[in-house]
Amino acid sequence: MITPQETSPPAAPAPPAWDEQLLKNPHAVADKRRRVQEMFAAIAPSYDLNNHLHSLWRDQAWRRKAVKLAKPNATDFIVDVACGTGDLTEAFRSAAQESSRKPRYLGIDFTYEMLPIARSKDASADYPGAIRYVNGDAQSLPLSDQSADIVSIAFGIRNVADPAVAIAEFYRILRPSGRLIILEFSLPTNPLMRGIYNFYFRQILPRTATLISGDKTGAYKYLPQSVNTFIGRKEMMQMMSAAGFADVQQFPMTFGVCICYRGIKT
């Protein structure tokens, strides 16, 4: 029999991955890599619902536009980095089915908990098994030099510890004439739209998304801060050019809330 004196006090709850101090500049946090992984592991079950709901269902249209800009061909090997639950990878597959093409697909994500959800989408597709999902790091991809025709990353480049290292890695695995597609949030350039967006992004979304997900890591406080403190459009294009990409372009969507960047490996 255990006496009251022998019982252990309840364990203190784990601190959130992100607090107000860390959120001043989340990209400068020394262990950002670990915190990002912990955050995405926690929100994986509600990730798709929050994405669709809080983008007003525009996120899927952004992904379709990204696929169109990538100009996939019938024999392309397509690598989707930071694939998450597989929505962009699935968009590439859907585009190929519509035109009777059969490219190959590899989805890579740093957070293992995202991958079972992505695999379940592949399993329920009309042509299951076309996509392979693996656990991996954008800064050290498990692929040989010049092995991919398209590399994509949707809403993931700002979560990487060192984006320049990741972009150099994308360049390494692409074949000559290969295309890099980066889909990422941005801020509208119109002052009125920027104000409306920031009110929604900072005041409404964190509350409703946290309520839906039950998140305790601070993920939906991190989201707006990680966008607002990330490099701008000009800096992103310069980073792609510095890695060796040519014909670097940006394609704003939905008043500039989302940007698709495209570069070609020479």
C-alpha positions, -999 to 999 in steps of 0.1 A, spaced: 0 0 0 13 34 -10 11 61 17 5 97 8 41 105 16 53 79 -10 34 93 -39 51 115 -65 38 150 -73 22 153 -107 47 161 -135 47 197 -146 33 202 -181 60 205 -208 67 241 -218 54 252 -252 78 250 -282 73 287 -287 69 314 -262 67 352 -265 104 357 -262 113 331 -288 87 345 -312 103 379 -314 124 362 -341 118 325 -344 143 322 -373 172 332 -350 164 306 -323 194 282 -320 173 250 -317 146 261 -342 150 227 -360 139 208 -329 111 232 -320 96 231 -356 96 193 -355 79 192 -322 53 217 -333 44 199 -365 42 165 -348 16 180 -324 -6 196 -351 -4 168 -377 -39 154 -370 -57 187 -376 -31 202 -401 -53 198 -433 -84 211 -417 -67 242 -404 -49 248 -438 -81 246 -458 -103 265 -434 -79 294 -426 -69 299 -462 -106 300 -471 -99 269 -492 -74 289 -514 -45 266 -504 -54 240 -529 -57 265 -557 -22 278 -548 -9 243 -551 -25 237 -585 -9 269 -597 25 258 -585 21 225 -604 12 244 -635 43 266 -632 65 236 -627 55 223 -662 59 186 -653 67 162 -682 58 125 -686 91 111 -675 99 136 -647 111 125 -613 94 149 -589 106 155 -553 83 173 -529 103 185 -499 86 193 -466 57 175 -481 37 174 -449 4 156 -454 11 153 -491 -13 179 -506 12 193 -531 26 158 -540 -10 147 -546 -16 178 -568 14 168 -590 -1 133 -593 -36 146 -601 -23 168 -628 -5 139 -644 -37 117 -643 -57 144 -660 -32 144 -689 -25 107 -689 11 112 -678 28 90 -652 57 108 -636 74 94 -604 70 111 -571 89 112 -538 76 131 -508 101 140 -480 93 154 -446 113 161 -415 83 154 -392 75 117 -392 40 122 -378 29 139 -411 38 109 -432 11 84 -422 -15 110 -432 2 115 -466 4 77 -472 -33 73 -464 -41 98 -492 -19 78 -516 -36 45 -505 -71 59 -512 -62 74 -546 -74 60 -579 -38 48 -587 -22 40 -553 15 34 -549 27 61 -573 41 82 -544 68 71 -520 71 90 -487 102 91 -466 114 109 -435 143 133 -443 158 167 -439 156 194 -465 192 204 -457 206 169 -464 184 151 -489 188 113 -493 193 116 -531 222 115 -555 234 145 -575 213 154 -606 186 128 -599 154 150 -599 136 170 -626 114 190 -603 119 199 -567 91 216 -548 86 229 -513 53 244 -501 51 265 -470 82 249 -457 113 269 -466 108 294 -437 107 264 -413 141 252 -424 170 261 -400 191 275 -429 171 281 -461 202 289 -481 216 254 -473 183 238 -484 182 257 -517 218 247 -524 207 211 -517 178 215 -541 202 227 -568 225 197 -561 198 171 -567 183 187 -598 193 178 -633 202 205 -658 170 224 -668 154 211 -637 128 234 -620 127 245 -584 92 256 -571 90 273 -538 55 281 -525 54 304 -495 34 329 -476 41 366 -480 26 400 -470 4 420 -494 21 451 -508 -11 471 -507 -12 489 -473 -50 484 -468 -48 447 -477 -17 442 -456 -35 457 -426 -66 435 -430 -45 404 -436 -23 411 -405 -53 416 -383 -67 382 -395 -33 365 -394 -23 377 -360 -55 381 -341 -81 357 -355 -62 327 -370 -41 319 -339 -71 317 -317 -94 297 -340 -66 273 -353 -55 266 -317 -90 259 -307 -95 234 -335 -62 217 -330 -60 218 -292 -24 228 -298 -2 236 -268 31 242 -286 24 277 -298 23 266 -334 -3 291 -345 15 320 -328 46 308 -346 29 308 -380 23 346 -384 55 355 -367 75 332 -389 60 349 -420 64 384 -407 101 379 -397 111 358 -427 131 372 -457 112 392 -483 105 384 -519 136 402 -532 159 383 -508 143 350 -516 150 355 -553 185 366 -546 191 335 -525 179 313 -554 201 331 -578 231 328 -555 226 290 -554 229 290 -592 193 291 -604 186 311 -635 154 328 -648 142 332 -612 107 346 -611 79 352 -586 42 348 -591 20 365 -565 -14 350 -557 -45 362 -537 -34 398 -533 2 387 -526 -7 365 -496 10 336 -513 40 337 -537 52 310 -560 89 313 -569 104 294 -598 140 289 -608 157 268 -635 190 249 -630 213 259 -658 
